[in-house]
Amino acid sequence: MLYEHLVGESWIYSIGGTGFVVSSGANNYFITAHHCLKHSHATANQVSILSGSQSRSFLPFDAIYTARANDSEDQDYADFAVMRIKTDMMKIEDKLQLTGFSLTDQTVALPSDQFDAFVARGYPTELNVPDYETRLIQQHSFTFQPAFVGKAEEKHSYVFTWPNRNTIASPDGLSGAPVFGLRKLSGKKNTMSLVGMFIRGGTTRLRCIDAYVLWDTIKRHVT
């Protein structure tokens, strides 16, 4: 995501965080971690979503929807933001490339023993640094297979471990990365289901919120 900073800050623009597109009914939405927006003081007019590693355009949206936790002591499960994409304002070529994961058909609740592996993809900060002199933004994604540990103490949250930390030094920038469960079917094409979204990470573990929380919020409160 590309952020426009407030007047007086060190940099006019910065990039950070990860997100993904989902579909529900006739609408498409972009989902990311809410704290990515809060740390950058972003409003609907101050954040733009780069629509792909090869794209030079942005995804237009009309508002930012956020969740509110009922428990003041446990708010991790509400750390997400939903942006409704205005497809009528997109170029035809960009609209054709817009593919969102269906929250109804491809969402599976954790924990689940029906998966053979998990995979996630994000945009680490260390691999995505804007060049302010040349005004170029290089985008580099990072795909990895986290190992499922189990339920976290917080509501609707689960813990994964890093499979290999030799490739990147820090999980910064992976907040908002989607997590998918893979099923390897004999003689058939492997299937993939959206199971959650990473919201924070440390030196050895990553925290994920359940995809059903995202689906329920969109279904009930976002139109």
N, C-alpha and C positions, 0 to 999 in steps of 0.2 A: 504494500500500500504506500502511496505517496502522500505525505502530509505537508500542508502549508502552515508554517509557524506564525505565531503572533509577532507583531511589530516589536522590535527591540531584542528578540532572541538571536542567538549566535548565527543560526542558519535559517535561510528563508524556507528551504525545503529539506525533507529527510525521507527515508524509506524505512519500513520495518513491519514486522508481523506477517502472519500468513492467514489466508482465508480460503474459502471454497464456495462453489455455487451449488445450490440445491433447488429442486423443483417441488412444488406442492400445488396440485390443481393446475390452473392455467398460468400461474405466476412463477417467476424465478427469483431467488434470494441469494445474497452473498452473506456468509456467516464468518465471523472472526471473534477473537477474544476481546471482551469489552475493555480490559485494562490497556490493550494496545491503543485504543482511542483516547482513554483518559490520560495516559502518560504524555500524549502528544497534543492534549487540549483540543481535540478534533471536534468539529461540528459537521453537519451535512455539506457545508460549502468548503470545508478545509481538508477533506480527504478524498482522494481519487483511487480507484482500483484498477491497477494494470491488468488487462484482461488475458494476458498470456505472455510467455517468454519471448515470442516472436512478434508480438503485437505492438503497435505504436498508438493505440487508442485506449480509451478508458471506459469502464462500465458506468453508465449513468444510473443514479438512484435518487429517490425523492425524499427519503427520511431514514433515520436511524432508530430502530426499536431496541430497547434494552430490557432486561429482566430485573426484578426486584426480589431479593431473598426474603423469606418470612422470618428467618432466624438471623439475628444480628451477629451471632457468634459463628455462624457457618454460612458463608456467602459464596464459596467457590463455585457451586453448581449454577449460580446466576451470572458467572463471568463470561457472558457472550453477548454479542450484538448482531442484530439482523437488519440487513439493508435490502429493501425491495427494489429490484432492478427494473428500470423503465425501458423495456425492450422496444417500445415505439420510437425511442430516440436513438436507437443504435443503427449503425450502418448495416446494410444487408449482409455483407460478407462476415461481419463480426457476429451478427445474429445467428447465422448458420453454424458458426463454430461454438456457440454457447450451449454447453451440455451440462445439465445439472443432475446430481444424483437424487433420485426420488426418495423422499423421506418416508413415504408410505410403503413402497415395495422393497426398498433396499436397506431398511433400518432394522437392526437386531439388537435387543437389549443385552447388556453385559450383566453378570458374567455368563459366559457361554462356553460349553465344552465341545461345540460342534465345529469349531474352526481348527484348521491345521496350522495356520500361521496368521500373523498380523502384519500390516504394512502401513506406513505413514509417509507423507511427503510434505515438506515445508521449505521455507526460504530463510536459512540462518543469516543473521546479521553480518557475520564475518565473510560471507560469500556474496553479499549484496550491498556494496558501498558505492554511493553515487560519486561521480567525479565532477566536482563543482567548477573546475577550470574548463573542462571540455563540455560540460552540461550533458554528460552521458550517464545512463543508468544501465548497468549490466545486471541481468537477472540470472541467478543460478539456483536451481532447486536441489533439494537433498532428500533422497528416498532411502528409507531404512526399515528394518524389521524389528520393532520392539517386542520384548517378551512380556507376556501377561503375568502379573504377580497375584492380583486379587483386589478385593474391595478396599477402598480407603476409609478412614474414619469419617470423613465428610460425606454428606448426602450425595447420592447419584454420582459418586466419583470413584475412579479406579486407578490402580498404580501399574505402571509398566517400567521395565528396566531397559537401559541402553543395550543394544546388541554389540556395538563396537564404537568406542569413543575416540578411536585413533583418526577418524576422518574429519571431524570438526572439534573445536576446542570447547564450544559453549552451546547450550540449547537456545540462547537468545535469538529471537526471531521465529522460533517454531510455535509460539503461542498462536492458536487458531488453526493449527495443522489438523486435517482430518485423519482419522484412524479407521482402517478397514479390516474386516475379518475375511480370510480366504478359506475356501473349501476346495480341496482337491478331490474331484470326482473321477473314479475309474472309467476310462473310455469316453469321458465327456469333458466339455470345456469347464475350467475352474470358475467358480462363482465368487463374487466379491460383495460384501455388505458393509454399509456405513455403520460403525458401532460407537463412535464418539469423536471428541475433539480435544486435543491437548491444550491445557491452559497454563501450565507452568512446569518447570523442570529444574533439576539440580545436577550434581556431579554424577549420580548413578541412577536416579529415578525420574520418571515423568508422570505428571498427574493428568488424568483424562476425565471429562464429564460425559455422561451417557447421551447418546444421540437421541434417545427418546425424549429427553428434556427439551432439546431443540425442536423436535417435531411437535411436541405438545404445545409449546409456546407459539409457534407459527400457526398451528391449527386453531388455537383458542383466541389469540390476541392480535395476530397480524393478518391483514386482508390484502 
